[in-house]
């Protein structure tokens, strides 16, 4: 920097990023809680189309950060790109607040959300890394708090937006509640942007090289122009299912090709770690197929076959909207994260910690139990409606599995991938996750309910059959993960031998 800038504590700098991240997640998960319901109930989509449209959008949302991170690092700067992304996201949710039943308009709005998320997500995380760069003792705890902020934002919005939708629909009619709820997602981001502007000087010493230079307006216009093209492309992908499938297949081959190329061109000391990362990335793809059920098959199951009333010993406690059941995931994450962190630390101090590969296997087994919980619940349903407590139990296992697999995904990349290709491989990892989001929608369509079926007694066996199959798939994934343990142990030992014990310590802490 050419001029003296005021100094701020790391805590204040971290809080600046965390608060805007909290509001960004508020907007995203508030929208996610309603989007499939909106397409089915408001736009008249059948289950199959709604599942695939949202899953294709989720895939694009995960793929986009691979490009947005590069824009932040090399073109506009990390802080500018994050701020621009948040602004574009607020525009996307504002477009969804426009009261129209035009599906193409919705797809375009989702395309805006895709581009905004691509710019925001990787750069917010990069700023946290830069704030605590070189301080391994603090970065783990910082990202733990950061992850908690994500879940605070998502919990609040997943409970709030369905309530807003129902309240305004009842008070004003004309289905306006949907659009008011989406508008609240946009307002949340505007609040986050305003807060960031007030606190932005706390980040004056952090950012990428372009942040230190005056804004290049030509580059900004180029980025905005490419963003418009990306929005058009995303709209086409969402409009035409054949294009979406082609996109997923091409992305899958590209990611696999990247791994194969890097493994073949790497030196011997890097090869074992890259192969281990490939094995675990493939397992992560399987997990996110399960994860995508939360906003597809499980969401529609809650709509049609769950009693929304919470009762205990015959006493009514409260009633939820079906969309609010998705909030159980972040609630469980917040409850289980500190407990799991304590278990990891306790085991580590006694040299009893298990490997990431073993944690993946355990995670799949726990997810299997969660889906079997939903499947078995059908036997205890009354008039086709199962107890709301079943959702709490199932989501508990489901969320624990998420922490064991998804929560360790980035730690896995940090552990096994050489630092010189870490950012690139993070992008490839997110592309792989995006692919599995789409595949999750394909799986959810195994329980698509024909439009003529409205009786819960008819839809219940369709859902429970899928959930039992997913439980079996979870056991199969557990078996595969267990079978891969000897290979993973061998690769890890080889990686450890080539890179030295000291290199492993920070990664062990990250897990």
C-alpha positions as CSV (number, residue, x, y, z in Angstrom):
1,X,0.0,0.0,0.0
2,X,1.2,3.5,-0.8
3,X,-0.5,5.2,2.1
4,X,-0.7,4.6,5.8
5,X,-3.9,2.8,6.7
6,X,-5.5,2.4,10.2
7,X,-4.9,-0.9,11.9
8,X,-7.7,-3.1,13.1
9,X,-7.7,-6.3,15.2
10,X,-8.0,-9.6,13.4
11,X,-11.3,-10.1,15.3
12,X,-12.9,-7.0,13.9
13,X,-11.6,-7.9,10.4
14,X,-13.0,-11.4,10.8
15,X,-16.3,-10.1,12.1
16,X,-16.7,-7.9,9.0
17,X,-16.5,-10.9,6.7
18,X,-18.5,-13.2,8.9
19,X,-21.5,-10.8,9.2
20,X,-21.9,-10.3,5.4
21,X,-21.5,-14.1,5.1
22,X,-24.3,-14.6,7.7
23,X,-26.6,-12.4,5.7
24,X,-25.7,-14.0,2.4
25,X,-26.5,-17.4,3.8
26,X,-29.7,-16.0,5.2
27,X,-30.8,-15.0,1.7
28,X,-29.7,-18.3,0.0
29,X,-31.2,-20.7,2.5
30,X,-34.4,-18.6,2.8
31,X,-34.8,-19.1,-1.0
32,X,-33.8,-22.7,-0.9
33,X,-36.5,-23.5,1.7
34,X,-39.2,-22.4,-0.6
35,X,-38.0,-22.9,-4.2
36,X,-39.2,-26.5,-4.9
37,X,-42.5,-25.8,-3.2
38,X,-42.8,-22.6,-5.3
39,X,-42.3,-24.5,-8.5
40,X,-44.8,-27.3,-7.6
41,X,-47.5,-25.2,-5.8
42,X,-47.2,-21.8,-7.6
43,X,-46.0,-22.6,-11.1
44,X,-47.6,-26.0,-11.4
45,X,-44.5,-28.0,-12.2
46,X,-44.6,-31.7,-11.7
47,X,-42.3,-33.1,-9.0
48,X,-39.8,-34.4,-11.6
49,X,-39.3,-31.0,-13.3
50,X,-39.1,-29.1,-10.0
51,X,-36.5,-31.5,-8.6
52,X,-34.3,-31.4,-11.7
53,X,-34.6,-27.6,-12.2
54,X,-33.5,-26.9,-8.6
55,X,-30.8,-29.6,-8.7
56,X,-29.4,-28.1,-11.9
57,X,-29.4,-24.7,-10.3
58,X,-27.7,-26.1,-7.2
59,X,-25.1,-27.7,-9.5
60,X,-24.4,-24.3,-11.2
61,X,-24.3,-22.6,-7.9
62,X,-21.5,-25.0,-6.8
63,X,-19.6,-24.8,-10.1
64,X,-19.6,-21.0,-10.4
65,X,-17.2,-20.3,-7.4
66,X,-14.4,-22.1,-9.4
67,X,-14.5,-19.1,-11.8
68,X,-15.4,-16.4,-9.2
69,X,-12.3,-17.2,-7.1
70,X,-10.1,-16.6,-10.2
71,X,-11.8,-13.2,-10.8
72,X,-11.2,-12.2,-7.2
73,X,-7.5,-13.3,-7.3
74,X,-6.5,-12.1,-10.7
75,X,-9.0,-9.5,-12.1
76,X,-11.0,-7.3,-9.8
77,X,-9.7,-8.2,-6.3
78,X,-11.0,-10.4,-3.6
79,X,-12.9,-7.6,-1.7
80,X,-14.4,-6.0,-4.8
81,X,-15.5,-9.3,-6.2
82,X,-17.1,-10.4,-2.9
83,X,-19.0,-7.1,-2.7
84,X,-20.1,-7.2,-6.3
85,X,-21.3,-10.8,-5.8
86,X,-23.4,-9.8,-2.8
87,X,-25.0,-7.0,-4.9
88,X,-25.8,-9.4,-7.7
89,X,-27.3,-11.9,-5.3
90,X,-29.6,-9.2,-3.8
91,X,-30.7,-8.4,-7.4
92,X,-31.4,-12.1,-8.1
93,X,-33.7,-12.4,-5.0
94,X,-35.4,-9.1,-5.8
95,X,-36.2,-10.5,-9.3
96,X,-37.7,-13.6,-7.6
97,X,-39.9,-11.1,-5.6
98,X,-41.6,-10.0,-8.8
99,X,-45.1,-11.5,-8.8
100,X,-45.2,-13.5,-12.0
101,X,-45.9,-17.1,-13.0
102,X,-43.5,-17.0,-15.9
103,X,-41.1,-19.9,-15.5
104,X,-38.4,-18.4,-17.8
105,X,-38.4,-15.3,-15.6
106,X,-37.7,-17.5,-12.6
107,X,-34.9,-19.3,-14.4
108,X,-33.3,-15.9,-15.3
109,X,-33.5,-14.8,-11.7
110,X,-31.9,-18.1,-10.6
111,X,-29.2,-17.4,-13.2
112,X,-28.5,-14.1,-11.5
113,X,-28.2,-15.9,-8.2
114,X,-25.8,-18.4,-9.7
115,X,-23.4,-15.6,-10.9
116,X,-23.7,-13.7,-7.6
117,X,-22.9,-16.7,-5.6
118,X,-20.0,-17.6,-7.8
119,X,-18.4,-14.2,-7.1
120,X,-19.3,-14.0,-3.4
121,X,-18.7,-17.5,-2.0
122,X,-15.0,-18.2,-2.8
123,X,-13.8,-14.6,-2.1
124,X,-15.4,-14.4,1.4
125,X,-13.7,-17.6,2.4
126,X,-10.4,-16.4,0.9
127,X,-10.6,-13.2,3.0
128,X,-10.9,-15.3,6.2
129,X,-7.8,-17.3,5.1
130,X,-5.9,-14.1,4.5
131,X,-6.8,-12.6,7.8
132,X,-5.3,-15.6,9.7
133,X,-2.7,-16.5,7.2
134,X,0.3,-18.2,8.8
135,X,-1.5,-18.7,12.2
136,X,-2.7,-22.3,12.1
137,X,-3.7,-22.2,15.8
138,X,-6.3,-19.5,15.0
139,X,-7.5,-20.4,11.5
140,X,-9.2,-23.7,12.6
141,X,-11.2,-21.9,15.3
142,X,-12.0,-19.0,12.9
143,X,-13.4,-21.3,10.3
144,X,-15.4,-23.1,13.0
145,X,-17.0,-19.8,14.0
146,X,-17.5,-18.9,10.3
147,X,-19.3,-22.2,9.7
148,X,-21.5,-21.6,12.7
149,X,-22.4,-18.1,11.3
150,X,-23.5,-19.9,8.1
151,X,-25.8,-22.1,10.1
152,X,-27.2,-19.2,12.2
153,X,-28.1,-17.3,9.0
154,X,-29.7,-20.4,7.4
155,X,-31.6,-21.5,10.5
156,X,-33.2,-18.1,11.0
157,X,-34.2,-17.7,7.3
158,X,-35.5,-21.3,6.9
159,X,-37.8,-20.7,9.8
160,X,-38.7,-17.1,8.8
161,X,-39.4,-17.2,5.1
162,X,-42.0,-20.0,5.2
163,X,-43.8,-18.2,8.0
164,X,-43.8,-15.0,5.9
165,X,-45.1,-16.8,2.9
166,X,-48.0,-18.3,4.8
167,X,-48.8,-15.1,6.7
168,X,-49.0,-12.9,3.6
169,X,-50.8,-15.5,1.6
170,X,-53.5,-15.6,4.3
171,X,-53.6,-11.9,4.9
172,X,-53.4,-10.6,1.3
173,X,-54.2,-13.6,-0.9
174,X,-53.1,-13.8,-4.6
175,X,-50.2,-15.9,-3.6
176,X,-48.2,-12.8,-2.9
177,X,-46.6,-14.4,0.2
178,X,-44.1,-16.3,-2.0
179,X,-42.7,-13.1,-3.5
180,X,-42.7,-11.2,-0.2
181,X,-40.6,-14.0,1.3
182,X,-38.1,-13.9,-1.7
183,X,-38.0,-10.1,-1.2
184,X,-37.0,-10.6,2.4
185,X,-34.0,-12.6,1.2
186,X,-33.0,-9.7,-1.0
187,X,-33.5,-7.2,1.9
188,X,-31.3,-9.4,4.1
189,X,-28.4,-9.0,1.7
190,X,-28.9,-5.3,1.4
191,X,-28.6,-5.1,5.2
192,X,-25.4,-7.2,4.9
193,X,-24.0,-4.9,2.2
194,X,-24.8,-1.8,4.3
195,X,-23.1,-3.4,7.3
196,X,-20.0,-4.2,5.2
197,X,-19.7,-0.6,3.9
198,X,-19.7,0.6,7.5
199,X,-17.0,-1.8,8.6
200,X,-15.0,-2.2,5.3
201,X,-11.9,-0.3,6.6
202,X,-11.3,-3.2,9.0
203,X,-10.3,-5.2,5.8
204,X,-8.0,-2.4,4.4
205,X,-4.9,-4.6,4.9
206,X,-6.3,-7.7,3.4
207,X,-7.1,-8.8,-0.2
208,X,-5.5,-9.9,-3.4
209,X,-3.1,-7.9,-5.5
210,X,-5.8,-6.2,-7.7
211,X,-7.4,-4.9,-4.5
212,X,-4.3,-2.7,-4.0
213,X,-4.6,-1.1,-7.4
214,X,-7.2,1.5,-8.5
215,X,-10.4,-0.1,-10.0
216,X,-9.8,-0.9,-13.7
217,X,-13.2,0.1,-15.2
218,X,-12.5,-1.9,-18.4
219,X,-12.0,-5.1,-16.4
220,X,-15.1,-4.3,-14.4
221,X,-17.1,-3.9,-17.6
222,X,-15.6,-7.1,-19.0
223,X,-16.6,-9.0,-15.9
224,X,-20.1,-7.6,-16.0
225,X,-20.4,-8.5,-19.7
226,X,-19.3,-12.1,-19.0
227,X,-21.7,-12.2,-16.1
228,X,-24.6,-11.3,-18.4
229,X,-23.5,-14.1,-20.7
230,X,-23.3,-16.5,-17.8
231,X,-26.8,-15.6,-16.7
232,X,-28.1,-16.3,-20.2
233,X,-26.2,-19.6,-20.2
234,X,-27.6,-20.6,-16.8
235,X,-31.1,-19.7,-17.9
236,X,-30.8,-22.0,-20.9
237,X,-29.4,-24.8,-18.7
238,X,-32.4,-24.5,-16.4
239,X,-34.9,-24.2,-19.2
240,X,-33.8,-27.3,-21.1
241,X,-33.2,-30.5,-19.2
242,X,-31.2,-32.1,-22.0
243,X,-28.7,-29.1,-21.8
244,X,-28.5,-29.6,-18.1
245,X,-27.6,-33.3,-18.5
246,X,-25.0,-32.4,-21.1
247,X,-23.5,-29.8,-18.8
248,X,-23.2,-32.2,-15.9
249,X,-21.6,-35.0,-18.1
250,X,-19.1,-32.5,-19.5
251,X,-18.3,-31.1,-16.1
252,X,-17.8,-34.7,-14.8
253,X,-15.4,-35.6,-17.5
254,X,-13.5,-32.3,-17.1
255,X,-13.0,-32.9,-13.3
256,X,-12.0,-36.5,-13.8
257,X,-9.6,-35.4,-16.6
258,X,-8.1,-32.7,-14.3
259,X,-7.4,-35.3,-11.6
260,X,-5.9,-37.8,-14.1
261,X,-3.7,-35.1,-15.7
262,X,-2.4,-33.8,-12.4
263,X,-1.7,-37.4,-11.1
264,X,0.2,-38.3,-14.3
265,X,2.1,-35.1,-14.4
266,X,2.9,-34.9,-10.7
267,X,6.2,-35.8,-9.1
268,X,6.4,-39.0,-7.1
269,X,6.2,-37.2,-3.8
270,X,2.8,-35.7,-4.8
271,X,1.2,-38.6,-6.5
272,X,0.0,-40.6,-3.5
273,X,-1.7,-37.6,-2.0
274,X,-3.5,-36.7,-5.2
275,X,-4.8,-40.3,-5.7
276,X,-6.0,-40.2,-2.1
277,X,-7.8,-36.9,-2.8
278,X,-9.4,-38.4,-5.9
279,X,-10.7,-41.4,-3.9
280,X,-12.2,-39.2,-1.2
281,X,-13.6,-36.7,-3.7
282,X,-15.5,-39.6,-5.4
283,X,-16.9,-40.6,-2.0
284,X,-18.0,-37.0,-1.4
285,X,-19.9,-37.0,-4.7
286,X,-21.9,-40.0,-3.4
287,X,-22.6,-38.1,-0.1
288,X,-24.0,-35.0,-1.8
289,X,-26.5,-37.2,-3.7
290,X,-27.9,-37.9,-0.3
291,X,-27.6,-34.3,0.8
292,X,-29.6,-33.0,-2.2
293,X,-32.7,-35.0,-0.9
294,X,-33.2,-32.3,1.8
295,X,-34.5,-29.7,-0.6
296,X,-36.2,-32.2,-3.0
297,X,-37.6,-35.6,-1.9
298,X,-37.5,-34.9,1.9
299,X,-39.1,-31.4,1.3
300,X,-42.0,-32.9,-0.7
301,X,-42.3,-35.8,1.9
302,X,-42.7,-33.1,4.6
303,X,-45.4,-31.4,2.5
304,X,-47.5,-34.5,1.9
305,X,-46.8,-37.2,4.5
306,X,-45.7,-35.5,7.7
307,X,-48.0,-34.3,10.5
308,X,-46.8,-30.6,11.0
309,X,-48.0,-30.5,14.6
310,X,-45.4,-31.3,17.3
311,X,-47.1,-33.1,20.2
312,X,-45.7,-34.6,23.4
313,X,-47.7,-36.9,25.6
314,X,-50.9,-35.7,23.9
315,X,-50.1,-32.0,24.4
316,X,-49.7,-29.8,21.4
317,X,-46.4,-27.8,21.4
318,X,-46.2,-26.0,18.1
319,X,-47.0,-26.3,14.4
320,X,-44.5,-25.8,11.6
321,X,-44.9,-25.1,7.9
322,X,-43.5,-28.0,5.8
323,X,-40.6,-25.8,4.5
324,X,-39.5,-25.1,8.0
325,X,-38.4,-28.7,8.6
326,X,-35.3,-28.0,6.5
327,X,-34.1,-25.8,9.3
328,X,-33.6,-29.0,11.3
329,X,-30.3,-29.5,9.4
330,X,-28.5,-26.3,10.5
331,X,-30.0,-26.6,14.0
332,X,-28.5,-30.1,14.3
333,X,-25.2,-28.9,12.8
334,X,-24.9,-26.2,15.4
335,X,-25.7,-28.7,18.2
336,X,-23.4,-31.4,17.0
337,X,-20.4,-29.4,15.7
338,X,-19.0,-28.5,19.2
339,X,-19.5,-32.0,20.4
340,X,-17.8,-33.5,17.4
341,X,-14.9,-31.0,17.7
342,X,-14.5,-32.1,21.4
343,X,-14.4,-35.8,20.4
344,X,-11.8,-35.1,17.7
345,X,-9.6,-33.2,20.2
346,X,-10.1,-35.8,22.9
347,X,-9.2,-38.6,20.6
348,X,-6.2,-36.6,19.2
349,X,-4.7,-36.1,22.6
350,X,-4.8,-39.8,23.2
351,X,-3.5,-40.8,19.8
352,X,-6.9,-42.5,19.1
353,X,-8.1,-40.2,16.3
354,X,-9.3,-42.2,13.2
355,X,-8.4,-41.2,9.6
356,X,-10.5,-39.0,7.3
357,X,-11.3,-42.1,5.3
358,X,-12.6,-43.9,8.3
359,X,-14.7,-40.9,9.3
360,X,-16.1,-40.9,5.7
361,X,-17.2,-44.6,6.2
362,X,-18.7,-43.7,9.6
363,X,-20.5,-40.8,8.0
364,X,-22.1,-42.9,5.3
365,X,-23.3,-45.4,7.9
366,X,-24.9,-42.7,10.0
367,X,-26.7,-41.3,6.9
368,X,-28.0,-44.8,6.1
369,X,-29.5,-44.9,9.6
370,X,-31.2,-41.5,9.0
371,X,-32.8,-42.6,5.8
372,X,-33.9,-46.0,7.3
373,X,-35.6,-43.8,10.0
374,X,-37.7,-42.1,7.4
375,X,-38.4,-45.4,5.7
376,X,-39.5,-47.3,8.8
377,X,-41.6,-44.4,9.9
378,X,-44.2,-45.3,7.3
379,X,-45.2,-48.3,9.4
380,X,-46.2,-46.0,12.2
381,X,-48.0,-43.4,10.1
382,X,-51.7,-42.5,10.9
383,X,-53.8,-41.9,7.8
384,X,-50.6,-41.5,5.7
385,X,-49.1,-38.9,8.0
386,X,-46.0,-39.7,10.0
387,X,-44.9,-38.0,13.2
388,X,-43.0,-34.7,13.0
389,X,-40.6,-36.2,15.6
390,X,-39.4,-38.6,12.9
391,X,-38.1,-35.7,11.0
392,X,-36.1,-34.5,14.0
393,X,-34.5,-37.9,14.5
394,X,-33.8,-38.5,10.8
395,X,-32.3,-35.1,10.4
396,X,-30.1,-35.7,13.4
397,X,-28.4,-38.7,11.8
398,X,-28.4,-37.0,8.4
399,X,-26.6,-33.9,9.8
400,X,-24.1,-36.0,11.8
401,X,-23.2,-37.7,8.5
402,X,-22.8,-34.3,6.8
403,X,-20.3,-33.2,9.5
404,X,-18.3,-36.4,9.1
405,X,-18.2,-36.3,5.3
406,X,-18.9,-32.8,3.9
407,X,-17.4,-31.1,6.9
408,X,-14.1,-32.8,6.2
409,X,-14.1,-32.4,2.4
410,X,-12.0,-29.2,2.3
411,X,-9.7,-30.5,5.1
412,X,-9.1,-33.5,2.9
413,X,-8.0,-31.3,0.0
414,X,-5.8,-29.3,2.3
415,X,-4.2,-32.5,3.6
416,X,-3.5,-34.4,0.4
417,X,-3.1,-31.8,-2.3
418,X,0.2,-29.9,-2.8
419,X,-0.1,-26.2,-1.9
420,X,0.9,-25.0,-5.4
421,X,-2.4,-26.5,-6.8
422,X,-4.6,-26.1,-3.7
423,X,-6.8,-23.3,-5.1
424,X,-7.3,-25.1,-8.4
425,X,-8.2,-28.3,-6.7
426,X,-10.6,-26.6,-4.3
427,X,-12.4,-25.4,-7.5
428,X,-12.4,-28.9,-8.9
429,X,-13.8,-30.3,-5.7
430,X,-16.7,-27.8,-5.7
431,X,-17.4,-28.7,-9.4
432,X,-17.6,-32.4,-8.3
433,X,-20.0,-31.4,-5.5
434,X,-22.2,-29.5,-8.0
435,X,-22.4,-32.6,-10.3
436,X,-23.6,-34.7,-7.4
437,X,-26.3,-32.1,-6.6
438,X,-27.8,-32.7,-10.0
439,X,-27.5,-36.4,-9.6
440,X,-29.3,-36.1,-6.3
441,X,-32.3,-34.5,-8.2
442,X,-32.3,-37.5,-10.6
443,X,-32.4,-39.8,-7.6
444,X,-35.2,-37.8,-5.9
445,X,-37.3,-38.3,-9.1
446,X,-37.6,-42.0,-8.2
447,X,-40.2,-40.7,-5.7
448,X,-41.9,-38.2,-8.1
449,X,-45.6,-38.3,-7.2
450,X,-48.0,-38.2,-10.3
451,X,-50.2,-35.1,-10.3
452,X,-53.4,-37.2,-9.9
453,X,-52.3,-38.6,-6.5
454,X,-53.3,-36.4,-3.5
455,X,-54.1,-39.1,-1.0
456,X,-51.3,-39.3,1.6
457,X,-51.9,-43.1,1.8
458,X,-50.9,-43.4,-1.8
459,X,-47.9,-41.1,-1.7
460,X,-46.4,-42.5,1.5
461,X,-45.2,-45.9,0.2
462,X,-43.6,-44.1,-2.8
463,X,-41.5,-41.9,-0.5
464,X,-40.6,-44.7,2.1
465,X,-39.5,-47.0,-0.8
466,X,-37.0,-44.3,-1.9
467,X,-35.8,-43.7,1.6
468,X,-35.2,-47.4,2.3
469,X,-33.4,-47.7,-1.0
470,X,-31.2,-44.7,0.0
471,X,-30.6,-46.4,3.3
472,X,-29.3,-49.5,1.5
473,X,-27.3,-47.2,-0.8
474,X,-25.8,-45.6,2.3
475,X,-24.7,-49.1,3.6
476,X,-23.2,-49.9,0.2
477,X,-21.3,-46.6,0.3
478,X,-20.1,-47.5,3.8
479,X,-18.9,-50.9,2.5
480,X,-17.0,-49.2,-0.4
481,X,-15.5,-46.7,2.0
482,X,-14.4,-49.5,4.4
483,X,-13.0,-51.6,1.4
484,X,-11.0,-48.5,0.4
485,X,-9.4,-48.1,3.9
486,X,-6.3,-50.3,3.2
487,X,-5.6,-48.4,0.0
488,X,-6.1,-45.1,1.8
489,X,-3.8,-46.2,4.6
490,X,-1.1,-47.1,2.1
491,X,-1.5,-43.8,0.2
492,X,-1.5,-41.8,3.4
493,X,1.6,-43.5,4.7
494,X,3.3,-42.9,1.4
495,X,2.2,-39.3,1.3
496,X,3.4,-38.8,4.9
497,X,6.7,-40.4,4.1
498,X,7.4,-38.1,1.1
499,X,6.2,-34.9,2.8
500,X,7.4,-35.4,6.4
501,X,5.5,-35.6,9.7
502,X,5.6,-31.9,10.2
503,X,3.5,-31.3,7.1
504,X,0.7,-33.4,8.4
505,X,0.2,-31.7,11.7
506,X,-1.9,-28.7,10.6
507,X,-4.1,-30.9,8.4
508,X,-4.7,-33.3,11.3
509,X,-5.8,-30.3,13.3
510,X,-8.1,-29.2,10.5
511,X,-9.9,-32.5,10.6
